Amino acid sequence: MTNIIDIIKADYAKFPQAQTYSIYSEDVYFKDPVYNFRGIKQYQKMIGFITFWFKNLKLELHDISRTDSLITANWTMSWDAPFPWKPRISVTGWSDLTLGKFADQSGDRELIVSHIDYWKCSKFDVIKQHFVFSRNN
């Protein structure tokens, strides 16, 4: 059986393509500075939105650790914004993934029941990256 940490590492490496949605509970809670919802279908829709709008997306995993039922992943996500000048946007943050136990035919299985992302910057800091400011001296 594959370790959930290994699955998450592989998903981050190929994000947003071919994510392993089976590691999430059906009613997973997701929250970040932009989105807040419940349900795996909504999570898939959000990934679809990201895939469509964020070009040359890269999610770099800096480290990942687990303590009991909490997995913490530190990362930097960067992408080209869909503007004619294609600014490169970068957000550094972390995800807290809470695990719950679920029984199935093969016994107890751990699934992610909560995925909360935190940014190390404000939403305004991200918006500012979309615009190039120059000074005329």
N, C-alpha and C positions, 0 to 999 in steps of 0.2 A: 504494500500500500504506500502511495506517495504521501510524503509529509506535506501538510498544508502550507508551510513556509516555502517549500520548494515550488509549489504551484504558484504562490503569490509572486515569488521571484521571477518565474518564467513569464507570468502574465505582465508584470511590469516591464520586462525586457521587450515584449512584443506589443505593448499598449499603443493604440486601442484595439488592435486587431486580435481576433480569435481568443477572447477572454474566456476563462473557465467559470461560467455562471453557476455551475453545479456546486461550487463551494459556498454559495450564498443561500440563506433561507428564503423561502417564497415571499415572506413579508419583511425582508431586510430593511432596516432604517438607514437612510443615507442623508448626510448633511455636510455641506461645505459653505464657504462664504457666499455662494451664489444660489445653490440648490438646497432643498429640504423636502424629502418625500419618503414614502414607504412603498416597498414592493420591488421584486426583481424585474418585472416588466418595465417599470419606470426607470430603473437602473440601466436596463438595456437601451431604452430610448435616449437617455442622457449620453451613453457611450456612442450611439448613432449620431447624435448632434455633434459631439466632439469630433468624430471621424469625418463628418461632412464639412465642418467649418474650420477646424484647426489643421493647417497644412504643415508637413514636415515635423510632425509632433514627435517629441522624444521625452520619455519618462525615465530619468536616471535614478536608480535606487542607491542611496548612500549606505544605508544599513537597515537591518530589520532584526527585531528581537521579540521574544515572547516571555511573558510572565503570567503564569496560570492561564486564564481565559482571555488575556489581552495581548494582541500583536501590535507592535508599533513599528511603522515603516517611515523612514526619513527619505525624502526625495526632492528632486527638482524637475519640474515639467516645463518644457519650452516648446514654442511653436511659432509659425509664421502666421500673423493675423491676415484675414481676407480683405486687405486694403490694397490699392494699387501700389503703394510704396512698400508693402510687405514687411512691416516692422516685426522684429524677432522679440517675442514676449517670453518672459521667464518668471516662474513662481517657485519659490522654495517653501517646503512645508513638511508636514507629517500626517500620517493616517493612523488613527486608533481603530483597530478592527477587533470587535468583541465577539467571542465564540460562544455558541450554545451547543448542547448535546441533543441529538435527535436519534430516535430509534428507527431502524429500518430492518430489512430482511437479514442483513449481514451484521447486525448488532448496533451498538452506539456509534454515531458518526458526529463529528464536529462540523458545524456550519457557521459562517459569519452572519450574525444577527444584527450587527450595527457597524457601519463604516462612516466614521466622522473624520473629515479632512480639515486641517488647520493650515493657514498660510502664515509665513513669517513676515508678511507685509500687509498693507491695507488694500481694499478693493481700489481705492484711488491711486495707490502706487502702481497697480496693474494697468489701470486706465491710462495713466501718464505715459506708460511705455509705448502706447499706440501712436504717440505724437512726437515728432522731432522738433525740438526747440533749438533755435540758433540765436546767437547774439551777434549783433553787428557792432563792431567797435569803431 
